[in-house]
Amino acid sequence: MAPIISIVGRSKSGKTTLLEKLIVELKSRGYRVGTMKHTPLGMAWIDDEKDSQRHIKAGSEATILCAPDKLVFVKPVSEPQTLEEIARLFGEDCDIILTEGFKQGDAPKIEVHRRGVATPLKDVKKLFAIATDEKLDTKVRQFALNDVKGIANLIEEGFIKPQKERLLFYVNDDSIPLSSFPRDIITNVLLGLANSLKGVGKIKTIKIFLKR
């Protein structure tokens, strides 16, 4: 799964604005960016009278609404999902996943603080940077609100590049940590298998799914 970074902060601090600018900057560098928005109070995605909602009520595990310009994936859940469980729905199609909110999640965080709006957040886990329009008394690295390139550099060097090459291994939907030795063995076996097949060009990704 791609690395996840959460953009957090008080209401009206500029979280969405910073996230939008980071998307543009990272995309200009050739990276694929996915985003997530936390909506604590819930959201009605589809009207009760629509056929797609009838699919869900009939027991469908998930449904996809298809239009010429977009897809909407709808999956009912019985309990709140963790940030990692939600992000896994992206598959491996992203180099970085930026979220707005999720300040209680386990992902590394960038706080957006604006003078006069409210005080900075307290006791934020894994806070590694603050975008602010005033100097704060903290050891956390600070950036100006408009220093999008600086923040993007930090994300690129600290999160995207270190995971440019990665191997993920899931058993029964649980992520299995791999040390360098088994990771290298599995990688070499998969590359050797793929390269032995006819019609395989330059290998960028290998996806294998097994159900028993």
C-alpha positions as CSV (number, residue, x, y, z in Angstrom):
1,M,0.0,0.0,0.0
2,A,1.2,3.5,-0.8
3,P,2.4,5.7,2.2
4,I,-0.4,7.7,3.8
5,I,-0.1,11.3,5.1
6,S,-3.0,13.0,6.9
7,I,-3.5,16.8,6.7
8,V,-5.1,17.8,10.0
9,G,-6.0,21.1,11.7
10,R,-8.9,23.2,13.1
11,S,-11.9,24.0,11.0
12,K,-11.3,26.9,8.5
13,S,-7.5,26.6,8.9
14,G,-6.9,25.8,5.2
15,K,-6.6,22.0,5.1
16,T,-8.4,21.6,1.8
17,T,-6.4,24.5,0.2
18,L,-3.1,23.0,1.2
19,L,-4.1,19.5,0.1
20,E,-5.3,20.8,-3.3
21,K,-1.9,22.5,-3.9
22,L,0.0,19.4,-2.8
23,I,-1.9,17.3,-5.3
24,V,-1.0,19.7,-8.1
25,E,2.7,19.9,-7.1
26,L,3.2,16.1,-6.6
27,K,1.3,15.4,-9.9
28,S,3.7,17.8,-11.7
29,R,6.5,15.6,-10.4
30,G,5.0,12.6,-12.0
31,Y,3.5,11.0,-8.9
32,R,0.1,9.4,-8.7
33,V,-1.9,10.9,-5.8
34,G,-4.9,9.4,-4.1
35,T,-7.0,11.4,-1.5
36,M,-9.4,10.6,1.3
37,K,-11.8,12.9,3.2
38,H,-13.0,12.1,6.7
39,T,-16.7,12.8,7.2
40,P,-17.4,12.0,10.9
41,L,-21.2,12.6,10.6
42,G,-21.7,10.3,7.7
43,M,-22.8,11.0,4.2
44,A,-25.7,9.9,2.0
45,W,-24.1,8.8,-1.3
46,I,-27.1,7.6,-3.1
47,D,-30.8,8.2,-2.9
48,D,-33.0,5.4,-1.4
49,E,-35.0,5.2,-4.6
50,K,-32.0,4.6,-6.9
51,D,-31.3,1.1,-8.3
52,S,-27.8,1.0,-6.7
53,Q,-29.3,1.4,-3.2
54,R,-31.7,-1.4,-4.0
55,H,-28.6,-3.6,-4.8
56,I,-27.2,-2.8,-1.4
57,K,-30.4,-3.4,0.4
58,A,-30.7,-6.8,-1.4
59,G,-27.4,-7.8,0.1
60,S,-24.7,-6.9,-2.4
61,E,-21.3,-6.7,-0.7
62,A,-20.5,-3.6,-2.7
63,T,-21.6,-1.8,-5.8
64,I,-20.0,0.6,-8.3
65,L,-21.9,3.5,-9.9
66,C,-20.6,4.0,-13.4
67,A,-20.7,7.2,-15.4
68,P,-18.7,8.2,-18.5
69,D,-16.5,10.5,-16.4
70,K,-16.4,8.8,-13.0
71,L,-16.9,5.7,-10.9
72,V,-18.3,5.7,-7.3
73,F,-17.6,2.7,-5.1
74,V,-20.1,2.1,-2.4
75,K,-19.5,-0.5,0.3
76,P,-21.7,-0.9,3.4
77,V,-19.8,-1.4,6.7
78,S,-21.0,-2.6,10.0
79,E,-18.4,-0.6,12.0
80,P,-16.0,2.3,11.5
81,Q,-13.0,1.3,9.3
82,T,-9.4,2.1,10.1
83,L,-7.5,4.5,7.9
84,E,-5.4,1.6,6.6
85,E,-8.5,-0.5,5.8
86,I,-10.0,2.3,3.8
87,A,-6.7,3.1,2.0
88,R,-6.3,-0.5,0.9
89,L,-9.2,0.1,-1.5
90,F,-6.9,2.1,-3.6
91,G,-4.9,-1.0,-4.3
92,E,-1.4,-0.1,-5.6
93,D,-2.5,2.6,-8.1
94,C,-1.0,5.5,-6.1
95,D,2.4,6.6,-5.0
96,I,1.1,8.6,-2.1
97,I,-2.3,8.9,-0.3
98,L,-3.2,12.2,1.2
99,T,-6.1,12.4,3.6
100,E,-8.0,15.4,5.0
101,G,-8.8,14.8,8.7
102,F,-8.3,11.4,10.4
103,K,-6.3,13.2,13.2
104,Q,-6.9,10.1,15.4
105,G,-5.5,7.7,12.8
106,D,-2.0,6.2,12.9
107,A,-0.7,7.9,9.7
108,P,2.0,10.5,9.8
109,K,0.5,14.0,10.0
110,I,0.9,17.6,8.8
111,E,-1.0,20.2,10.8
112,V,-2.3,23.3,9.1
113,H,-2.5,26.3,11.5
114,R,-3.7,29.7,10.8
115,R,-3.3,32.6,13.2
116,G,-6.5,34.0,14.5
117,V,-8.6,30.9,13.6
118,A,-7.9,28.8,16.6
119,T,-5.0,27.4,18.7
120,P,-2.9,24.5,17.4
121,L,-4.1,21.0,18.0
122,K,-2.8,19.2,21.1
123,D,-1.4,15.7,21.5
124,V,-1.4,14.8,17.8
125,K,0.3,11.5,17.3
126,K,3.0,11.2,14.6
127,L,3.0,14.9,13.8
128,F,6.0,15.6,11.6
129,A,5.4,19.0,10.1
130,I,3.3,22.1,10.6
131,A,2.2,24.6,7.9
132,T,1.6,27.9,9.6
133,D,1.4,31.6,9.1
134,E,3.1,32.4,12.5
135,K,6.1,31.0,14.4
136,L,5.1,28.4,16.9
137,D,6.9,27.3,20.0
138,T,7.4,23.7,19.0
139,K,10.2,21.3,18.0
140,V,8.1,20.1,15.0
141,R,9.4,21.3,11.7
142,Q,7.5,24.3,10.4
143,F,6.7,25.6,6.9
144,A,5.0,28.7,5.7
145,L,1.5,28.1,4.6
146,N,2.4,28.9,1.0
147,D,5.6,26.8,0.9
148,V,4.0,24.0,-1.0
149,K,7.2,23.0,-2.8
150,G,9.0,22.7,0.6
151,I,6.3,20.5,2.0
152,A,6.2,18.4,-1.2
153,N,10.0,18.0,-1.0
154,L,9.6,16.6,2.5
155,I,6.9,14.2,1.4
156,E,8.8,13.1,-1.7
157,E,12.1,12.5,0.1
158,G,10.7,11.1,3.4
159,F,7.8,9.0,2.1
160,I,7.5,8.5,-1.6
161,K,11.1,7.7,-2.7
162,P,11.8,5.3,0.2
163,Q,8.8,3.2,-0.9
164,K,9.3,3.5,-4.6
165,E,10.1,-0.2,-4.7
166,R,8.0,-2.2,-2.3
167,L,6.6,-5.7,-1.8
168,L,3.4,-6.2,0.1
169,F,2.3,-9.6,1.4
170,Y,-1.2,-10.2,2.7
171,V,-2.5,-13.5,4.2
172,N,-6.3,-13.6,5.0
173,D,-6.3,-9.8,4.5
174,D,-3.7,-9.3,7.2
175,S,-0.5,-7.6,6.3
176,I,2.5,-9.8,7.0
177,P,5.7,-7.9,7.8
178,L,8.7,-9.1,5.8
179,S,12.4,-8.7,6.7
180,S,14.9,-8.1,4.0
181,F,15.8,-11.8,3.5
182,P,12.3,-13.2,2.8
183,R,11.4,-10.0,0.9
184,D,14.4,-10.5,-1.4
185,I,13.6,-14.2,-1.9
186,I,10.0,-13.6,-2.8
187,T,10.9,-10.7,-5.1
188,N,13.5,-12.8,-7.0
189,V,11.1,-15.7,-7.3
190,L,8.3,-13.5,-8.7
191,L,10.6,-11.7,-11.1
192,G,12.1,-15.0,-12.3
193,L,8.6,-16.5,-12.8
194,A,7.3,-13.4,-14.7
195,N,10.4,-13.1,-16.9
196,S,10.0,-16.8,-17.9
197,L,6.6,-16.2,-19.4
198,K,6.1,-15.3,-23.1
199,G,5.0,-11.8,-24.0
200,V,6.2,-10.2,-20.7
201,G,8.0,-6.8,-21.3
202,K,9.6,-4.5,-18.8
203,I,8.2,-5.4,-15.4
204,K,6.9,-2.5,-13.3
205,T,4.4,-4.4,-11.1
206,I,3.3,-8.0,-10.4
207,K,-0.1,-8.7,-8.9
208,I,-1.0,-12.2,-7.7
209,F,-4.2,-13.2,-6.0
210,L,-4.9,-16.6,-4.5
211,K,-8.2,-17.8,-3.0
212,R,-8.6,-21.2,-1.5
